[in-house]
């Protein structure tokens, strides 16, 4: 093994280097942080900064060339064009509807997995929730495309009632997005319910509260921050989506689609439109910070 | 909480419905891949494995699969290195701006993919294009790595917070150098967290479509891009059905392995 045995001089260098690293924690920290911070700040934050600056540029309508002169025309158009306002409102509405639906479906599931199911089964049930989380996004949307297609499962199930499925459109979009982000809501609610101290519930019962009252006065206030935490995902993921809308949304337009359709023709306008979901999400995060939800993310 | 009989039954039914909502669509994808018909009408007129053999010979899907694997491996490798470095910095050092660093790591996945996508796209266009580097597999890997860092970071930081640094100190008291202590003590402690993080990073990259759309050059087609492009073509429907079914079956693997590797790490969330 002569080849891997380091020479005495080499070993000395390594030892000195190791000693230096050990004595100088600042140097160690600098070495740890340089590469990742360069990547994230220069590449990522830099790109974002360029994008937001370009929202203040314009596009020459004759040549389709970007004109790099500061102007607030894009934002002016954003606030004054009725179509834009409609789409923004619709997008926020969809994101809120998805969030509420997710919370309503998540609660019984999480309550069951955390407190009603036999303790032996609980970890398995959590895995059962996690697995579809990692199933492909596109495949899940595709599944709903199949269900909602003409003559698909939805039509077949509703036919005996004399009804037909919703087809592709706004309801289909809300339904599919709810399905996509549901696990993000179930998991935090499950964790919160699991950590709920049993003696609080006993105390509530001892004081004469029925299940409904205990739920309202004890369970709900303690679980609400987790619902808020889950809603960060359901809300922001819904707000930025445009692929699902393209697949099951029919003619529906959300803010993501507007951004997408402007990228080729008018990048500055697309950038300005892109600031809308970012701003809404930041406002949402600020509003939700009051509930303490961000600490449990 | 003492629940009455009715409450328990209602909850059981509610949970059962919830689980049905989660699983029925995925099962439908599996059944539909056996549908002999080209249309997605329900119920299928019969079951056949014919389209599975057709799909196995589909060169477009196969080529896209390889591009996805290459992009996933590249992004995972970069994310493993960068995510681990930040995790060590955040978990083992106190410094000004530590919270900001954790926030910046999460940002690429918290913001809508389309924003990240056009930001990277325009940056690559203005900075790399003049240098003669066009969009291609390389830019896809760079884009994916940016948002994969967070899953590696989460897994490793969770593990480091659970293991005290006293092990390393003990090794060094016994005469080990910093490197030696890392190789013999620290690395074995975080190894399974690295594996879990890497696996989840790969899964995340494999599934990504939006950022890919904006960072892939012409001719670079990952599997999600291929599926998206072929989803609305009736001619390709049976092959898309089979590819979708394969992805449903495969999605069980990373979560299973990640669960086995580390029960304590952040497999549950993307943040």
Boltz contact constraints between the chains, C-beta under 6 A:
constraints:
  - contact:
      token1: [A, 15]
      token2: [B, 177]
      max_distance: 6.0
  - contact:
      token1: [A, 18]
      token2: [B, 177]
      max_distance: 6.0
  - contact:
      token1: [A, 18]
      token2: [B, 178]
      max_distance: 6.0
  - contact:
      token1: [A, 18]
      token2: [B, 179]
      max_distance: 6.0
  - contact:
      token1: [A, 21]
      token2: [B, 178]
      max_distance: 6.0
  - contact:
      token1: [A, 22]
      token2: [B, 178]
      max_distance: 6.0
  - contact:
      token1: [A, 29]
      token2: [B, 89]
      max_distance: 6.0
  - contact:
      token1: [A, 29]
      token2: [B, 93]
      max_distance: 6.0
  - contact:
      token1: [A, 32]
      token2: [B, 85]
      max_distance: 6.0
  - contact:
      token1: [A, 32]
      token2: [B, 88]
      max_distance: 6.0
  - contact:
      token1: [A, 32]
      token2: [B, 89]
      max_distance: 6.0
  - contact:
      token1: [A, 33]
      token2: [B, 89]
      max_distance: 6.0
  - contact:
      token1: [A, 36]
      token2: [B, 82]
      max_distance: 6.0
  - contact:
      token1: [A, 36]
      token2: [B, 85]
      max_distance: 6.0
  - contact:
      token1: [A, 36]
      token2: [B, 86]
      max_distance: 6.0
  - contact:
      token1: [A, 39]
      token2: [B, 82]
      max_distance: 6.0
  - contact:
      token1: [A, 40]
      token2: [B, 104]
      max_distance: 6.0
  - contact:
      token1: [A, 44]
      token2: [B, 108]
      max_distance: 6.0
  - contact:
      token1: [A, 44]
      token2: [B, 146]
      max_distance: 6.0
  - contact:
      token1: [A, 47]
      token2: [B, 119]
      max_distance: 6.0
  - contact:
      token1: [A, 47]
      token2: [B, 120]
      max_distance: 6.0
  - contact:
      token1: [A, 47]
      token2: [B, 123]
      max_distance: 6.0
  - contact:
      token1: [A, 48]
      token2: [B, 119]
      max_distance: 6.0
  - contact:
      token1: [A, 50]
      token2: [B, 123]
      max_distance: 6.0
  - contact:
      token1: [A, 51]
      token2: [B, 119]
      max_distance: 6.0
  - contact:
      token1: [A, 51]
      token2: [B, 122]
      max_distance: 6.0
  - contact:
      token1: [A, 105]
      token2: [B, 18]
      max_distance: 6.0
  - contact:
      token1: [A, 108]
      token2: [B, 11]
      max_distance: 6.0
  - contact:
      token1: [A, 108]
      token2: [B, 14]
      max_distance: 6.0
  - contact:
      token1: [A, 108]
      token2: [B, 15]
      max_distance: 6.0
  - contact:
      token1: [A, 109]
      token2: [B, 15]
      max_distance: 6.0
  - contact:
      token1: [A, 109]
      token2: [B, 18]
      max_distance: 6.0
  - contact:
      token1: [A, 111]
      token2: [B, 11]
      max_distance: 6.0
  - contact:
      token1: [A, 112]
      token2: [B, 11]
      max_distance: 6.0
  - contact:
      token1: [A, 112]
      token2: [B, 15]
      max_distance: 6.0
  - contact:
      token1: [A, 116]
      token2: [B, 11]
      max_distance: 6.0
  - contact:
      token1: [A, 130]
      token2: [B, 255]
      max_distance: 6.0
  - contact:
      token1: [A, 131]
      token2: [B, 252]
      max_distance: 6.0
  - contact:
      token1: [A, 131]
      token2: [B, 255]
      max_distance: 6.0
  - contact:
      token1: [A, 132]
      token2: [B, 22]
      max_distance: 6.0
  - contact:
      token1: [A, 134]
      token2: [B, 203]
      max_distance: 6.0
  - contact:
      token1: [A, 134]
      token2: [B, 251]
      max_distance: 6.0
  - contact:
      token1: [A, 134]
      token2: [B, 254]
      max_distance: 6.0
  - contact:
      token1: [A, 134]
      token2: [B, 255]
      max_distance: 6.0
  - contact:
      token1: [A, 135]
      token2: [B, 248]
      max_distance: 6.0
  - contact:
      token1: [A, 135]
      token2: [B, 251]
      max_distance: 6.0
  - contact:
      token1: [A, 136]
      token2: [B, 207]
      max_distance: 6.0
  - contact:
      token1: [A, 136]
      token2: [B, 247]
      max_distance: 6.0
  - contact:
      token1: [A, 137]
      token2: [B, 207]
      max_distance: 6.0
  - contact:
      token1: [A, 138]
      token2: [B, 224]
      max_distance: 6.0
  - contact:
      token1: [A, 138]
      token2: [B, 227]
      max_distance: 6.0
  - contact:
      token1: [A, 139]
      token2: [B, 244]
      max_distance: 6.0
  - contact:
      token1: [A, 139]
      token2: [B, 247]
      max_distance: 6.0
  - contact:
      token1: [A, 139]
      token2: [B, 248]
      max_distance: 6.0
  - contact:
      token1: [A, 142]
      token2: [B, 244]
      max_distance: 6.0
  - contact:
      token1: [A, 143]
      token2: [B, 25]
      max_distance: 6.0
  - contact:
      token1: [A, 143]
      token2: [B, 28]
      max_distance: 6.0
  - contact:
      token1: [A, 143]
      token2: [B, 29]
      max_distance: 6.0
  - contact:
      token1: [A, 146]
      token2: [B, 28]
      max_distance: 6.0
  - contact:
      token1: [A, 146]
      token2: [B, 32]
      max_distance: 6.0
  - contact:
      token1: [A, 146]
      token2: [B, 40]
      max_distance: 6.0
  - contact:
      token1: [A, 149]
      token2: [B, 40]
      max_distance: 6.0
  - contact:
      token1: [A, 151]
      token2: [B, 41]
      max_distance: 6.0
  - contact:
      token1: [A, 152]
      token2: [B, 40]
      max_distance: 6.0
  - contact:
      token1: [A, 152]
      token2: [B, 42]
      max_distance: 6.0
  - contact:
      token1: [A, 153]
      token2: [B, 42]
      max_distance: 6.0
  - contact:
      token1: [A, 156]
      token2: [B, 42]
      max_distance: 6.0
  - contact:
      token1: [A, 187]
      token2: [B, 268]
      max_distance: 6.0
  - contact:
      token1: [A, 201]
      token2: [B, 1]
      max_distance: 6.0
  - contact:
      token1: [A, 205]
      token2: [B, 2]
      max_distance: 6.0
  - contact:
      token1: [A, 211]
      token2: [B, 3]
      max_distance: 6.0
  - contact:
      token1: [A, 211]
      token2: [B, 7]
      max_distance: 6.0
  - contact:
      token1: [A, 214]
      token2: [B, 1]
      max_distance: 6.0
  - contact:
      token1: [A, 240]
      token2: [B, 112]
      max_distance: 6.0
  - contact:
      token1: [A, 240]
      token2: [B, 114]
      max_distance: 6.0
  - contact:
      token1: [A, 256]
      token2: [B, 114]
      max_distance: 6.0
  - contact:
      token1: [A, 259]
      token2: [B, 114]
      max_distance: 6.0
  - contact:
      token1: [A, 263]
      token2: [B, 118]
      max_distance: 6.0
  - contact:
      token1: [A, 274]
      token2: [B, 115]
      max_distance: 6.0
  - contact:
      token1: [A, 277]
      token2: [B, 112]
      max_distance: 6.0
  - contact:
      token1: [A, 278]
      token2: [B, 115]
      max_distance: 6.0
  - contact:
      token1: [A, 297]
      token2: [B, 271]
      max_distance: 6.0
